[in-house]
Amino acid sequence: MVAFLISRESRSMIPQLSYASTSTELSDKSRFEYFSRVVPPDNFQAQAIVEVVRALDWKYVSTVAVEGDYGEKTCTNP
């Protein structure tokens, strides 16, 4: 995670702007004070999926996710 390395190691207060980083961990301003993104975090995508499921009144839904922060957190966070 580049943002983590820059924030923790250099402490140089360099603003970072990402076009692809969607991890919710990067929303923690106490850790990533100078990080911003132009895409929404993963939890927004998960909320949109829930809204579609409810709107279509689906009774059964399965998820498939990869191991690690990206896949697991999207499927387990409320």
PyMOL commands that place a pseudoatom at each C-alpha (Angstrom):
pseudoatom trace, name=CA, resn=MET, resi=1, chain=A, elem=C, hetatm=0, pos=[0.000, 0.000, 0.000]
pseudoatom trace, name=CA, resn=VAL, resi=2, chain=A, elem=C, hetatm=0, pos=[1.833, 3.067, -1.281]
pseudoatom trace, name=CA, resn=ALA, resi=3, chain=A, elem=C, hetatm=0, pos=[-0.165, 5.550, 0.812]
pseudoatom trace, name=CA, resn=PHE, resi=4, chain=A, elem=C, hetatm=0, pos=[0.819, 3.702, 3.980]
pseudoatom trace, name=CA, resn=LEU, resi=5, chain=A, elem=C, hetatm=0, pos=[4.504, 3.713, 3.097]
pseudoatom trace, name=CA, resn=ILE, resi=6, chain=A, elem=C, hetatm=0, pos=[4.563, 7.388, 2.228]
pseudoatom trace, name=CA, resn=SER, resi=7, chain=A, elem=C, hetatm=0, pos=[2.519, 8.428, 5.260]
pseudoatom trace, name=CA, resn=ARG, resi=8, chain=A, elem=C, hetatm=0, pos=[4.482, 6.360, 7.782]
pseudoatom trace, name=CA, resn=GLU, resi=9, chain=A, elem=C, hetatm=0, pos=[8.009, 6.474, 6.426]
pseudoatom trace, name=CA, resn=SER, resi=10, chain=A, elem=C, hetatm=0, pos=[8.632, 9.885, 4.915]
pseudoatom trace, name=CA, resn=ARG, resi=11, chain=A, elem=C, hetatm=0, pos=[6.481, 12.125, 7.111]
pseudoatom trace, name=CA, resn=SER, resi=12, chain=A, elem=C, hetatm=0, pos=[7.047, 14.730, 4.423]
pseudoatom trace, name=CA, resn=MET, resi=13, chain=A, elem=C, hetatm=0, pos=[3.425, 15.882, 4.238]
pseudoatom trace, name=CA, resn=ILE, resi=14, chain=A, elem=C, hetatm=0, pos=[3.149, 15.244, 0.496]
pseudoatom trace, name=CA, resn=PRO, resi=15, chain=A, elem=C, hetatm=0, pos=[-0.472, 15.376, -0.701]
pseudoatom trace, name=CA, resn=GLN, resi=16, chain=A, elem=C, hetatm=0, pos=[-1.531, 12.189, -2.473]
pseudoatom trace, name=CA, resn=LEU, resi=17, chain=A, elem=C, hetatm=0, pos=[-4.419, 11.946, -4.921]
pseudoatom trace, name=CA, resn=SER, resi=18, chain=A, elem=C, hetatm=0, pos=[-5.513, 8.514, -6.119]
pseudoatom trace, name=CA, resn=TYR, resi=19, chain=A, elem=C, hetatm=0, pos=[-7.724, 7.639, -9.068]
pseudoatom trace, name=CA, resn=ALA, resi=20, chain=A, elem=C, hetatm=0, pos=[-8.009, 3.951, -8.143]
pseudoatom trace, name=CA, resn=SER, resi=21, chain=A, elem=C, hetatm=0, pos=[-7.487, 3.358, -4.394]
pseudoatom trace, name=CA, resn=THR, resi=22, chain=A, elem=C, hetatm=0, pos=[-10.806, 2.268, -2.933]
pseudoatom trace, name=CA, resn=SER, resi=23, chain=A, elem=C, hetatm=0, pos=[-9.806, 0.655, 0.375]
pseudoatom trace, name=CA, resn=THR, resi=24, chain=A, elem=C, hetatm=0, pos=[-11.849, 1.995, 3.287]
pseudoatom trace, name=CA, resn=GLU, resi=25, chain=A, elem=C, hetatm=0, pos=[-8.674, 1.976, 5.415]
pseudoatom trace, name=CA, resn=LEU, resi=26, chain=A, elem=C, hetatm=0, pos=[-7.449, 4.977, 3.448]
pseudoatom trace, name=CA, resn=SER, resi=27, chain=A, elem=C, hetatm=0, pos=[-10.396, 7.023, 4.795]
pseudoatom trace, name=CA, resn=ASP, resi=28, chain=A, elem=C, hetatm=0, pos=[-8.715, 7.114, 8.221]
pseudoatom trace, name=CA, resn=LYS, resi=29, chain=A, elem=C, hetatm=0, pos=[-7.408, 10.698, 8.311]
pseudoatom trace, name=CA, resn=SER, resi=30, chain=A, elem=C, hetatm=0, pos=[-5.443, 10.041, 11.505]
pseudoatom trace, name=CA, resn=ARG, resi=31, chain=A, elem=C, hetatm=0, pos=[-3.248, 7.669, 9.485]
pseudoatom trace, name=CA, resn=PHE, resi=32, chain=A, elem=C, hetatm=0, pos=[-3.505, 9.153, 5.988]
pseudoatom trace, name=CA, resn=GLU, resi=33, chain=A, elem=C, hetatm=0, pos=[-3.858, 12.869, 6.607]
pseudoatom trace, name=CA, resn=TYR, resi=34, chain=A, elem=C, hetatm=0, pos=[-2.648, 13.897, 3.147]
pseudoatom trace, name=CA, resn=PHE, resi=35, chain=A, elem=C, hetatm=0, pos=[-4.434, 11.226, 1.109]
pseudoatom trace, name=CA, resn=SER, resi=36, chain=A, elem=C, hetatm=0, pos=[-7.441, 11.956, -1.121]
pseudoatom trace, name=CA, resn=ARG, resi=37, chain=A, elem=C, hetatm=0, pos=[-9.193, 10.031, -3.848]
pseudoatom trace, name=CA, resn=VAL, resi=38, chain=A, elem=C, hetatm=0, pos=[-11.449, 10.725, -6.793]
pseudoatom trace, name=CA, resn=VAL, resi=39, chain=A, elem=C, hetatm=0, pos=[-13.351, 7.421, -6.518]
pseudoatom trace, name=CA, resn=PRO, resi=40, chain=A, elem=C, hetatm=0, pos=[-15.618, 6.374, -3.650]
pseudoatom trace, name=CA, resn=PRO, resi=41, chain=A, elem=C, hetatm=0, pos=[-14.405, 3.839, -1.072]
pseudoatom trace, name=CA, resn=ASP, resi=42, chain=A, elem=C, hetatm=0, pos=[-15.434, 0.164, -1.265]
pseudoatom trace, name=CA, resn=ASN, resi=43, chain=A, elem=C, hetatm=0, pos=[-18.189, 0.471, 1.322]
pseudoatom trace, name=CA, resn=PHE, resi=44, chain=A, elem=C, hetatm=0, pos=[-20.129, 2.757, -1.052]
pseudoatom trace, name=CA, resn=GLN, resi=45, chain=A, elem=C, hetatm=0, pos=[-20.114, -0.010, -3.665]
pseudoatom trace, name=CA, resn=ALA, resi=46, chain=A, elem=C, hetatm=0, pos=[-21.351, -2.516, -1.085]
pseudoatom trace, name=CA, resn=GLN, resi=47, chain=A, elem=C, hetatm=0, pos=[-24.164, -0.153, -0.050]
pseudoatom trace, name=CA, resn=ALA, resi=48, chain=A, elem=C, hetatm=0, pos=[-25.239, 0.210, -3.696]
pseudoatom trace, name=CA, resn=ILE, resi=49, chain=A, elem=C, hetatm=0, pos=[-25.354, -3.572, -4.098]
pseudoatom trace, name=CA, resn=VAL, resi=50, chain=A, elem=C, hetatm=0, pos=[-27.554, -3.855, -1.001]
pseudoatom trace, name=CA, resn=GLU, resi=51, chain=A, elem=C, hetatm=0, pos=[-29.926, -1.233, -2.420]
pseudoatom trace, name=CA, resn=VAL, resi=52, chain=A, elem=C, hetatm=0, pos=[-30.248, -3.186, -5.690]
pseudoatom trace, name=CA, resn=VAL, resi=53, chain=A, elem=C, hetatm=0, pos=[-30.944, -6.419, -3.798]
pseudoatom trace, name=CA, resn=ARG, resi=54, chain=A, elem=C, hetatm=0, pos=[-33.658, -4.714, -1.750]
pseudoatom trace, name=CA, resn=ALA, resi=55, chain=A, elem=C, hetatm=0, pos=[-35.179, -2.914, -4.742]
pseudoatom trace, name=CA, resn=LEU, resi=56, chain=A, elem=C, hetatm=0, pos=[-35.466, -6.195, -6.652]
pseudoatom trace, name=CA, resn=ASP, resi=57, chain=A, elem=C, hetatm=0, pos=[-36.792, -7.950, -3.533]
pseudoatom trace, name=CA, resn=TRP, resi=58, chain=A, elem=C, hetatm=0, pos=[-34.310, -10.783, -3.886]
pseudoatom trace, name=CA, resn=LYS, resi=59, chain=A, elem=C, hetatm=0, pos=[-34.664, -13.407, -1.151]
pseudoatom trace, name=CA, resn=TYR, resi=60, chain=A, elem=C, hetatm=0, pos=[-31.305, -15.150, -1.550]
pseudoatom trace, name=CA, resn=VAL, resi=61, chain=A, elem=C, hetatm=0, pos=[-27.940, -13.601, -2.370]
pseudoatom trace, name=CA, resn=SER, resi=62, chain=A, elem=C, hetatm=0, pos=[-24.449, -15.129, -2.425]
pseudoatom trace, name=CA, resn=THR, resi=63, chain=A, elem=C, hetatm=0, pos=[-21.160, -13.296, -2.478]
pseudoatom trace, name=CA, resn=VAL, resi=64, chain=A, elem=C, hetatm=0, pos=[-17.793, -14.395, -3.784]
pseudoatom trace, name=CA, resn=ALA, resi=65, chain=A, elem=C, hetatm=0, pos=[-14.747, -12.525, -2.533]
pseudoatom trace, name=CA, resn=VAL, resi=66, chain=A, elem=C, hetatm=0, pos=[-10.987, -12.801, -2.596]
pseudoatom trace, name=CA, resn=GLU, resi=67, chain=A, elem=C, hetatm=0, pos=[-9.010, -13.245, 0.606]
pseudoatom trace, name=CA, resn=GLY, resi=68, chain=A, elem=C, hetatm=0, pos=[-7.522, -10.056, 1.971]
pseudoatom trace, name=CA, resn=ASP, resi=69, chain=A, elem=C, hetatm=0, pos=[-8.626, -6.541, 2.813]
pseudoatom trace, name=CA, resn=TYR, resi=70, chain=A, elem=C, hetatm=0, pos=[-10.216, -5.779, -0.539]
pseudoatom trace, name=CA, resn=GLY, resi=71, chain=A, elem=C, hetatm=0, pos=[-12.616, -8.717, -0.781]
pseudoatom trace, name=CA, resn=GLU, resi=72, chain=A, elem=C, hetatm=0, pos=[-13.258, -9.678, 2.808]
pseudoatom trace, name=CA, resn=LYS, resi=73, chain=A, elem=C, hetatm=0, pos=[-13.982, -6.229, 4.215]
pseudoatom trace, name=CA, resn=THR, resi=74, chain=A, elem=C, hetatm=0, pos=[-16.530, -5.460, 1.512]
pseudoatom trace, name=CA, resn=CYS, resi=75, chain=A, elem=C, hetatm=0, pos=[-18.465, -8.621, 2.365]
pseudoatom trace, name=CA, resn=THR, resi=76, chain=A, elem=C, hetatm=0, pos=[-18.276, -8.385, 6.161]
pseudoatom trace, name=CA, resn=ASN, resi=77, chain=A, elem=C, hetatm=0, pos=[-18.733, -4.708, 7.005]
pseudoatom trace, name=CA, resn=PRO, resi=78, chain=A, elem=C, hetatm=0, pos=[-22.293, -3.527, 7.624]
for i in range(1, 78): cmd.bond("trace and resi %d" % i, "trace and resi %d" % (i + 1))
show_as sticks, trace
zoom trace
